């Protein structure tokens, strides 16, 4: 079985250590949710795997290939794709032009899984709503040749109806490969994820099947961002 294996990974932001000993794996065809309160290192974990943040220790192996010395561009060619919190779309390009960047298949094919992009086809990305930009970002990911998707806070600031649509969009990417998801909305994470990894102060504090999360000690102790109100799908925090 192919996998993304992260072993004893450490990273700094500036001079400050953020990640100390991150250790987990994502198997082919599954969604793993990174959970935890704000500021615990979840986004930094994604950025370090992608090579945006330099790793200070540890190892990253993707499908048997060691990524440690690879640049971000090389990791992208190896099959990883990072979808940041803001979607990472090009604001001055149209929807169609955005989709053509890095597309590995005919762009019109995106209208099958993401039909809501059709009426936006010639609209500049800067004029899209937050939810439309997220769908555009997912459409770009679907058109790419990536097999491993690193998705950061897709539901942040969005209305419940849009969050429900993003739930289906994540499942669409799962059909194409594997997903490592940072998400504060527990209901969304539970709806799409096979397993969870809880990050506390830059370390893996707990992990397990997503179906067991609500019976876990981490949930009972409030380590899954209870302060954020994320059990309510209308929350944007």
Residue pairs with C-beta under 8 A, 6 or more apart in sequence:
1 27
1 28
2 27
2 28
2 63
2 64
3 25
3 26
3 27
3 28
3 61
3 63
4 25
4 26
4 49
4 60
4 61
4 62
4 63
4 80
4 148
4 178
4 180
5 25
5 59
5 60
5 61
5 62
6 22
6 23
6 24
6 25
6 45
6 49
6 58
6 59
6 60
7 23
7 58
7 59
7 60
7 61
8 21
8 22
8 23
8 57
8 58
8 59
9 19
9 21
9 22
9 23
9 45
9 48
9 49
9 55
9 57
9 58
9 59
9 60
10 17
10 19
10 20
10 21
10 22
10 55
10 56
10 57
10 58
10 202
11 17
11 18
11 19
11 44
11 48
11 53
11 54
11 55
11 56
12 18
12 54
12 56
13 44
13 53
17 56
17 202
18 41
18 44
18 202
19 41
19 44
19 45
19 48
19 202
19 203
20 201
20 202
20 203
21 58
21 202
21 203
21 204
22 41
22 45
22 48
22 58
22 199
22 202
22 203
22 204
23 58
23 204
24 32
24 197
24 204
24 207
26 32
26 148
26 178
26 179
26 180
27 178
28 147
28 177
28 178
29 174
29 177
29 178
30 174
30 178
30 179
30 194
30 195
31 170
31 174
31 178
31 179
31 180
31 181
31 192
31 193
31 194
31 195
32 178
32 179
32 180
32 181
32 193
32 194
32 195
32 196
32 197
33 181
33 182
33 183
33 189
33 192
33 193
33 195
33 196
33 197
33 210
34 42
34 45
34 46
34 180
34 181
34 182
34 183
34 196
34 197
34 199
35 42
35 183
35 186
35 189
35 196
35 197
35 198
35 199
35 213
35 218
35 224
35 225
36 42
36 198
36 199
36 200
36 205
36 223
36 224
36 225
37 200
37 223
37 224
37 225
37 227
37 228
38 184
38 225
38 228
40 199
40 200
40 201
40 202
41 199
41 201
41 202
42 182
42 199
43 85
43 152
43 153
43 182
44 53
44 202
45 182
45 199
46 82
46 150
46 152
46 180
46 182
47 53
47 82
48 54
48 55
49 60
49 67
49 75
49 80
49 150
49 180
50 72
50 75
50 76
50 80
50 82
50 150
51 67
51 70
51 71
51 72
51 74
51 75
52 72
52 82
55 68
59 66
59 68
60 66
60 67
60 68
61 67
62 75
62 78
62 79
62 80
62 148
63 78
63 79
65 78
67 74
67 75
67 78
70 78
76 146
79 145
79 146
79 147
79 148
79 177
80 146
80 148
80 150
81 141
81 144
81 146
81 148
81 149
81 150
82 88
82 150
82 152
83 137
83 138
83 141
83 149
83 150
83 151
83 152
83 154
84 152
85 152
85 153
85 154
85 156
86 133
87 133
87 134
87 136
87 137
88 137
89 98
89 125
89 128
89 133
89 136
89 137
89 140
90 97
90 98
90 101
90 125
91 124
91 125
91 126
92 124
92 125
92 126
93 101
93 124
93 125
94 121
94 122
94 123
94 124
94 125
95 117
95 120
95 121
95 122
95 123
95 125
95 128
95 136
96 107
96 121
96 122
98 125
98 136
98 140
99 107
99 110
99 117
99 136
99 139
99 140
99 143
100 107
101 140
102 140
102 143
102 144
103 140
103 143
103 144
104 143
104 144
104 145
105 143
107 143
109 143
110 117
110 139
110 142
110 143
111 117
111 118
113 139
113 142
113 169
113 172
114 135
114 138
114 139
114 142
114 169
114 172
116 132
116 135
116 165
117 135
117 136
117 139
120 128
120 132
120 136
125 133
125 136
128 136
130 157
130 158
130 162
131 158
131 159
131 162
131 165
131 166
134 154
134 158
134 162
134 166
134 169
135 165
135 166
135 169
138 154
138 166
138 169
138 170
138 172
138 173
141 149
141 173
142 172
142 173
142 176
146 177
147 176
147 177
147 178
148 177
148 178
148 179
148 180
149 173
149 177
149 178
149 179
149 180
150 180
151 170
151 173
151 179
151 180
151 181
151 182
151 183
152 182
153 182
153 183
153 184
154 166
154 169
154 170
154 181
154 183
154 188
155 162
155 163
155 166
155 183
155 184
155 185
155 188
155 236
156 184
156 236
157 236
158 166
158 236
159 234
160 233
160 234
163 185
163 188
163 233
164 233
166 188
167 188
167 191
167 192
170 179
170 181
170 188
170 192
171 192
173 179
174 192
179 192
181 189
181 192
181 193
183 189
184 225
184 228
184 230
184 235
184 237
185 230
185 233
185 235
186 213
186 224
186 225
186 230
186 231
187 230
187 231
187 233
188 233
189 196
189 210
190 210
190 213
193 210
194 209
194 210
195 207
195 208
195 209
195 210
196 207
196 208
196 209
196 210
196 213
197 204
197 206
197 207
198 204
198 205
198 206
198 207
198 218
198 223
198 224
199 205
200 223
205 218
205 223
206 216
206 217
206 218
206 223
208 216
213 219
213 224
218 224
224 230
228 235
228 237
229 235
229 237
230 237
